[in-house]
Amino acid sequence: MSALPASFVCVSRYRLQPTPSQEAALLELCGQARFVWNLAVEQHRYWRPGRRSAPGLAEQCRQLTQARAASEWLRAGSQTVQQQALRDFAQAMAGFFARTHRRPTWRKAGRHEGFRIVGRRGMHWEVRRVSRRVGQVRIPKVGWVRFRWSRPVPDEVKSFRVTRDRAGRWHVAFAHVPDAIPAPGNGDGVGVDRGVAVSAALSTGELLHAPGLTRAEAARLRRLERKLARARRGSARRAGVRAAIACLKAREADRRRDWVDKTTTRLASEFDVIAVEDLNVAVMTRSAKGTIDAPGVNVRQKAGLNRAILTNGWGALVQRLENKAPGRVVKINPAFTSQTCHACGHRAPDNRESQAVFRCVACGHRANADVNAAINIRNAAGHAVSAREGPRVAGPVHREPQLVLLS
């Protein structure tokens, strides 16, 4: 098993419990961080060919010092928070130029509420435990803020982020290098096929479904969305409906996150090698609406598919697997895995009888379509998986049936 890269970090998130005065101070810090970020976005959006290049991080920090001297509102805030917003923007632009992330855009009040603190623990910030279920974190310009102590805070933490979601809940997330789950050493491998009807199908035959809203909660969400469409913009009624919708969606996201963590922990603990499809979920879930000159087709259908993919947690499942089992996750080309019979190797579009049923037209093998694809993914993981399943027969074992001529 390969070692975890030193640059990789994970977050341990806790529920923050600020007082009303502390919440007002936190919102003020969020607003200042958002203001500095948007100024940096505006500077880079102003650039055109032939103009002077946008200022870099060092120049922006000098401009921030001048802005703090001129603005009492910025001067009253935390310089650490504001400078870190500029560093985060510089990192986002570096990802954009490296073609790994999209271009950073504007941050909006009520949607992007948060800031990050980076510094030495004990000097710039501190964490302490005050009771069995209560801890406190010292935030600049705010003081000691209580949070729910659900698990110990890692000692190697060097930064943390404070966020407020649309449901009005505050969280503090401590960044640290996570401990990998040790391999069981049993030589077993598993293939994972991600889908819409079935969130994850395992090559062992197990079908996993990501939990969502209950039927009553989904019906209430539809009523609230219809009520939101009738509410006047800017009204108190609309704000209340939006808050209720945010609470329901936050509940769904919490359940999905819990399912992803428990599922990935079990897979990392039970199997040495985990094979998954090599899918770019960010590209797959892009909108199909196109542009004014070249409008897209089947936009509503594609939007529904995007929601289904995101609801089943395709990206989060593989990301957490790579976090917990580094070096043991194998990504496989997904081409034809759903059309190939794992029993005889025959590949044909007609093999997929329906969404859930696979029936090979060559040998007649019947199986669940998702499980059949998961087995193909496991078999395609290479010798690291197939060699551990038992002795291999000499010659190709997955090939199209050949006609035998009798002499």
MIVO-901666 format. One record per residue (C-alpha): x, y, z; residue number from 1; residue in one letter; chain. Coordinates in pm, whole numbers. Example, Ala and Ser with C-alpha at 12.3 -4.5 7.8 and 13.67 -1.06 7.14 Angstrom:
<sites>
     c1     c2     c3   i aa ch
   1230   -450    780   1  A  A
   1367   -106    714   2  S  A
</sites>
This chain:
<sites>
     c1     c2     c3   i aa ch
      0      0      0   1  M  A
    137    337   -101   2  S  A
    172    616    149   3  A  A
    -74    901    156   4  L  A
     53   1216    -17   5  P  A
    163   1481    229   6  A  A
    -34   1746     39   7  S  A
   -364   1564     86   8  F  A
   -585   1679    371   9  V  A
   -922   1577    508  10  C  A
  -1165   1765    730  11  V  A
  -1329   1675   1060  12  S  A
  -1651   1873   1085  13  R  A
  -1827   1968   1406  14  Y  A
  -2152   2148   1479  15  R  A
  -2080   2501   1601  16  L  A
  -2308   2651   1869  17  Q  A
  -2250   3030   1878  18  P  A
  -2448   3270   2094  19  T  A
  -2655   3542   1918  20  P  A
  -2380   3799   1967  21  S  A
  -2116   3556   1846  22  Q  A
  -2330   3469   1543  23  E  A
  -2348   3837   1451  24  A  A
  -1969   3862   1479  25  A  A
  -1925   3550   1266  26  L  A
  -2155   3689    998  27  L  A
  -1950   4008    999  28  E  A
  -1632   3809    936  29  L  A
  -1807   3613    660  30  C  A
  -1916   3938    496  31  G  A
  -1565   4084    507  32  Q  A
  -1410   3766    363  33  A  A
  -1672   3763     89  34  R  A
  -1612   4133     15  35  F  A
  -1237   4081    -25  36  V  A
  -1292   3775   -244  37  W  A
  -1533   3963   -472  38  N  A
  -1286   4251   -507  39  L  A
  -1023   4002   -623  40  A  A
  -1270   3852   -870  41  V  A
  -1348   4199  -1004  42  E  A
   -980   4277  -1056  43  Q  A
   -930   3962  -1263  44  H  A
  -1254   4011  -1456  45  R  A
  -1138   4359  -1558  46  Y  A
   -840   4217  -1745  47  W  A
   -858   4216  -2126  48  R  A
   -590   4150  -2391  49  P  A
   -369   4455  -2408  50  G  A
   -436   4567  -2052  51  R  A
   -203   4536  -1760  52  R  A
   -219   4196  -1593  53  S  A
   -424   4157  -1277  54  A  A
   -232   4198   -949  55  P  A
    -90   3891   -782  56  G  A
   -123   3780   -422  57  L  A
    159   4001   -286  58  A  A
     20   4312   -455  59  E  A
   -335   4232   -339  60  Q  A
   -212   4196     19  61  C  A
    -52   4542     -3  62  R  A
   -377   4681   -143  63  Q  A
   -565   4515    142  64  L  A
   -345   4700    393  65  T  A
   -431   5029    224  66  Q  A
   -800   4939    215  67  A  A
   -799   4855    587  68  R  A
   -643   5192    662  69  A  A
   -915   5368    462  70  A  A
  -1215   5159    569  71  S  A
  -1318   5141    934  72  E  A
  -1540   4840    858  73  W  A
  -1250   4633    719  74  L  A
  -1014   4757    992  75  R  A
  -1253   4633   1260  76  A  A
  -1238   4280   1117  77  G  A
   -969   4015   1131  78  S  A
   -674   4070    901  79  Q  A
   -604   3695    913  80  T  A
   -949   3618    772  81  V  A
   -921   3878    497  82  Q  A
   -571   3778    389  83  Q  A
   -671   3413    386  84  Q  A
   -957   3499    150  85  A  A
   -698   3639    -90  86  L  A
   -482   3329    -54  87  R  A
   -782   3106   -123  88  D  A
   -859   3311   -434  89  F  A
   -499   3281   -555  90  A  A
   -517   2905   -506  91  Q  A
   -847   2895   -697  92  A  A
   -695   3089   -987  93  M  A
   -398   2850   -989  94  A  A
   -641   2561  -1025  95  G  A
   -817   2743  -1307  96  F  A
   -493   2804  -1498  97  F  A
   -395   2439  -1441  98  A  A
   -733   2338  -1595  99  R  A
   -830   2136  -1290 100  T  A
  -1104   2371  -1165 101  H  A
  -1344   2624  -1305 102  R  A
  -1282   2996  -1290 103  R  A
  -1368   3138   -944 104  P  A
  -1686   3344   -947 105  T  A
  -1870   3588   -721 106  W  A
  -1975   3490   -372 107  R  A
  -2326   3581   -257 108  K  A
  -2465   3660     86 109  A  A
  -2678   3380    230 110  G  A
  -2520   3126     -3 111  R  A
  -2145   3157     59 112  H  A
  -2110   3223    430 113  E  A
  -1774   3116    565 114  G  A
  -1406   3193    618 115  F  A
  -1083   3008    688 116  R  A
   -823   3048    961 117  I  A
   -465   2931    905 118  V  A
   -197   2963   1169 119  G  A
    -16   2803   1456 120  R  A
   -236   2641   1718 121  R  A
   -198   2815   2053 122  G  A
    -87   3140   1889 123  M  A
   -349   3227   1629 124  H  A
   -626   2994   1748 125  W  A
   -689   2723   2004 126  E  A
   -923   2433   2084 127  V  A
  -1016   2300   2424 128  R  A
  -1260   2050   2569 129  R  A
  -1483   2175   2847 130  V  A
  -1710   1874   2906 131  S  A
  -1795   1531   2769 132  R  A
  -1995   1665   2473 133  R  A
  -1884   2027   2452 134  V  A
  -1567   2183   2317 135  G  A
  -1460   2540   2243 136  Q  A
  -1261   2695   1959 137  V  A
  -1102   3040   1983 138  R  A
  -1179   3243   1669 139  I  A
  -1009   3580   1606 140  P  A
  -1236   3881   1681 141  K  A
  -1505   3645   1820 142  V  A
  -1355   3464   2116 143  G  A
  -1430   3117   2249 144  W  A
  -1721   2956   2062 145  V  A
  -1881   2631   2173 146  R  A
  -1913   2329   1943 147  F  A
  -2041   1975   1986 148  R  A
  -1750   1748   2079 149  W  A
  -1850   1438   1880 150  S  A
  -1491   1307   1849 151  R  A
  -1141   1428   1944 152  P  A
   -986   1705   1737 153  V  A
   -668   1578   1563 154  P  A
   -344   1716   1706 155  D  A
   -185   1795   1369 156  E  A
   -451   2049   1269 157  V  A
   -305   2370   1122 158  K  A
   -619   2533    982 159  S  A
   -995   2526   1013 160  F  A
  -1294   2668    828 161  R  A
  -1612   2815    973 162  V  A
  -1923   2788    753 163  T  A
  -2295   2856    773 164  R  A
  -2523   2651    549 165  D  A
  -2853   2763    400 166  R  A
  -3042   2597    683 167  A  A
  -2877   2840    927 168  G  A
  -2649   2581   1088 169  R  A
  -2290   2673   1177 170  W  A
  -2005   2423   1141 171  H  A
  -1633   2426   1208 172  V  A
  -1415   2193    999 173  A  A
  -1056   2117   1104 174  F  A
   -816   2022    822 175  A  A
   -569   1741    885 176  H  A
   -396   1451    715 177  V  A
   -625   1151    776 178  P  A
   -520    807    893 179  D  A
   -573    543    625 180  A  A
   -771    228    706 181  I  A
   -530    -69    699 182  P  A
   -593   -336    438 183  A  A
   -745   -657    577 184  P  A
   -484   -871    400 185  G  A
   -734  -1133    286 186  N  A
   -655  -1092    -84 187  G  A
  -1018  -1012   -175 188  D  A
  -1116   -760   -439 189  G  A
  -1450   -598   -513 190  V  A
  -1594   -413   -808 191  G  A
  -1829   -118   -758 192  V  A
  -2074    -11  -1028 193  D  A
  -2242    324   -964 194  R  A
  -2589    385  -1100 195  G  A
  -2905    590  -1070 196  V  A
  -3162    325   -975 197  A  A
  -2902    147   -758 198  V  A
  -2651    381   -597 199  S  A
  -2375    120   -582 200  A  A
  -2379   -244   -693 201  A  A
  -2100   -467   -562 202  L  A
  -1951   -764   -743 203  S  A
  -2050   -972   -440 204  T  A
  -2415   -927   -544 205  G  A
  -2502   -663   -285 206  E  A
  -2710   -364   -397 207  L  A
  -2662    -42   -198 208  L  A
  -2901    252   -200 209  H  A
  -2816    600    -75 210  A  A
  -3083    717    170 211  P  A
  -3282   1023     79 212  G  A
  -3598   1191    199 213  L  A
  -3889    983    312 214  T  A
  -4210    983    111 215  R  A
  -4371   1231    350 216  A  A
  -4065   1457    344 217  E  A
  -4051   1448    -37 218  A  A
  -4420   1542    -55 219  A  A
  -4363   1829    187 220  R  A
  -4067   1946    -22 221  L  A
  -4285   1957   -334 222  R  A
  -4549   2160   -149 223  R  A
  -4286   2402    -23 224  L  A
  -4139   2445   -372 225  E  A
  -4482   2527   -513 226  R  A
  -4536   2769   -227 227  K  A
  -4198   2928   -298 228  L  A
  -4294   2983   -662 229  A  A
  -4602   3181   -551 230  R  A
  -4423   3391   -288 231  A  A
  -4325   3746   -371 232  R  A
  -3952   3808   -399 233  R  A
  -3805   3985    -98 234  G  A
  -4099   3902    129 235  S  A
  -4070   3751    475 236  A  A
  -4295   3464    364 237  R  A
  -4053   3373     87 238  R  A
  -3760   3381    330 239  A  A
  -3942   3144    565 240  G  A
  -4023   2900    286 241  V  A
  -3664   2905    163 242  R  A
  -3541   2828    514 243  A  A
  -3781   2531    541 244  A  A
  -3664   2396    204 245  I  A
  -3302   2438    310 246  A  A
  -3366   2235    627 247  C  A
  -3510   1946    427 248  L  A
  -3226   1946    177 249  K  A
  -2969   1969    456 250  A  A
  -3128   1663    618 251  R  A
  -3101   1474    289 252  E  A
  -2736   1577    246 253  A  A
  -2653   1467    602 254  D  A
  -2804   1123    540 255  R  A
  -2614   1085    214 256  R  A
  -2286   1192    375 257  R  A
  -2338    945    660 258  D  A
  -2414    664    413 259  W  A
  -2104    742    208 260  V  A
  -1879    740    515 261  D  A
  -2018    412    651 262  K  A
  -2012    241    311 263  T  A
  -1656    344    228 264  T  A
  -1532    244    574 265  T  A
  -1682   -103    532 266  R  A
  -1537   -149    182 267  L  A
  -1192    -30    288 268  A  A
  -1199   -266    589 269  S  A
  -1321   -578    405 270  E  A
  -1135   -570     71 271  F  A
   -774   -530    -32 272  D  A
   -849   -394   -379 273  V  A
  -1151   -181   -473 274  I  A
  -1222   -133   -843 275  A  A
  -1445    154   -957 276  V  A
  -1535    313  -1289 277  E  A
  -1316    598  -1404 278  D  A
  -1587    866  -1434 279  L  A
  -1552   1244  -1434 280  N  A
  -1864   1332  -1236 281  V  A
  -1804   1707  -1268 282  A  A
  -1816   1683  -1647 283  V  A
  -2106   1438  -1648 284  M  A
  -2327   1668  -1441 285  T  A
  -2273   1985  -1642 286  R  A
  -2582   2160  -1772 287  S  A
  -2699   2089  -2126 288  A  A
  -2878   2419  -2180 289  K  A
  -2603   2546  -2411 290  G  A
  -2591   2907  -2527 291  T  A
  -2825   3149  -2702 292  I  A
  -2660   3080  -3037 293  D  A
  -2639   2704  -2983 294  A  A
  -2914   2600  -2740 295  P  A
  -2901   2250  -2598 296  G  A
  -3148   1967  -2647 297  V  A
  -3331   1759  -2386 298  N  A
  -3230   2010  -2121 299  V  A
  -3493   1908  -1867 300  R  A
  -3411   1538  -1904 301  Q  A
  -3040   1609  -1861 302  K  A
  -3112   1821  -1553 303  A  A
  -3304   1530  -1400 304  G  A
  -3016   1294  -1472 305  L  A
  -2771   1538  -1315 306  N  A
  -2983   1556   -998 307  R  A
  -3001   1176   -981 308  A  A
  -2623   1139  -1016 309  I  A
  -2555   1398   -746 310  L  A
  -2823   1253   -517 311  T  A
  -2657    909   -530 312  N  A
  -2320   1056   -429 313  G  A
  -2110    920   -716 314  W  A
  -1821   1159   -665 315  G  A
  -1821   1153   -285 316  A  A
  -1817    772   -277 317  L  A
  -1494    741   -477 318  V  A
  -1334   1041   -308 319  Q  A
  -1384    894     38 320  R  A
  -1262    554    -83 321  L  A
   -939    716   -201 322  E  A
   -909    892    133 323  N  A
   -955    578    341 324  K  A
   -785    324    114 325  A  A
   -503    512    -64 326  P  A
   -327    302   -325 327  G  A
   -594     32   -314 328  R  A
   -855    199   -537 329  V  A
   -825    100   -904 330  V  A
  -1008    305  -1167 331  K  A
  -1130    110  -1469 332  I  A
  -1242    230  -1810 333  N  A
  -1623    189  -1795 334  P  A
  -1661    122  -2170 335  A  A
  -1882   -184  -2243 336  F  A
  -1884   -307  -1882 337  T  A
  -2266   -311  -1889 338  S  A
  -2284   -493  -2225 339  Q  A
  -2030   -770  -2160 340  T  A
  -2124  -1105  -2009 341  C  A
  -1886  -1189  -1729 342  H  A
  -1954  -1562  -1770 343  A  A
  -1852  -1603  -2136 344  C  A
  -1715  -1262  -2234 345  G  A
  -1963  -1199  -2516 346  H  A
  -2031   -832  -2575 347  R  A
  -2346   -701  -2741 348  A  A
  -2595   -418  -2680 349  P  A
  -2877   -674  -2680 350  D  A
  -2735   -835  -2367 351  N  A
  -2886   -555  -2161 352  R  A
  -3246   -671  -2163 353  E  A
  -3364   -388  -1937 354  S  A
  -3228   -149  -1679 355  Q  A
  -3210   -421  -1414 356  A  A
  -3191   -747  -1615 357  V  A
  -2889   -879  -1802 358  F  A
  -2935  -1177  -2034 359  R  A
  -2649  -1291  -2254 360  C  A
  -2766  -1367  -2609 361  V  A
  -2472  -1606  -2656 362  A  A
  -2474  -1830  -2350 363  C  A
  -2808  -1736  -2191 364  G  A
  -2656  -1626  -1861 365  H  A
  -2899  -1412  -1658 366  R  A
  -2803  -1178  -1377 367  A  A
  -2868   -838  -1233 368  N  A
  -2733   -587  -1485 369  A  A
  -2557   -374  -1225 370  D  A
  -2398   -673  -1052 371  V  A
  -2278   -808  -1387 372  N  A
  -2115   -472  -1460 373  A  A
  -1954   -468  -1114 374  A  A
  -1803   -814  -1177 375  I  A
  -1662   -693  -1509 376  N  A
  -1512   -394  -1330 377  I  A
  -1353   -621  -1072 378  R  A
  -1216   -856  -1339 379  N  A
  -1075   -563  -1536 380  A  A
   -878   -444  -1234 381  A  A
   -591   -663  -1352 382  G  A
   -378   -936  -1209 383  H  A
   -382   -780   -862 384  A  A
   -744   -887   -825 385  V  A
   -783  -1189  -1051 386  S  A
   -471  -1364   -924 387  A  A
   -603  -1357   -567 388  R  A
   -930  -1523   -661 389  E  A
   -761  -1853   -739 390  G  A
   -544  -2020  -1001 391  P  A
   -602  -1893  -1353 392  R  A
   -653  -2121  -1649 393  V  A
   -391  -2085  -1921 394  A  A
   -516  -1888  -2218 395  G  A
   -793  -1629  -2249 396  P  A
  -1095  -1693  -2031 397  V  A
  -1307  -1391  -2134 398  H  A
  -1360  -1418  -2507 399  R  A
  -1644  -1431  -2754 400  E  A
  -1779  -1786  -2810 401  P  A
  -1633  -1950  -3120 402  Q  A
  -1801  -2191  -3353 403  L  A
  -1661  -2547  -3318 404  V  A
  -1637  -2733  -3648 405  L  A
  -1670  -3109  -3617 406  L  A
  -1468  -3308  -3869 407  S  A
</sites>
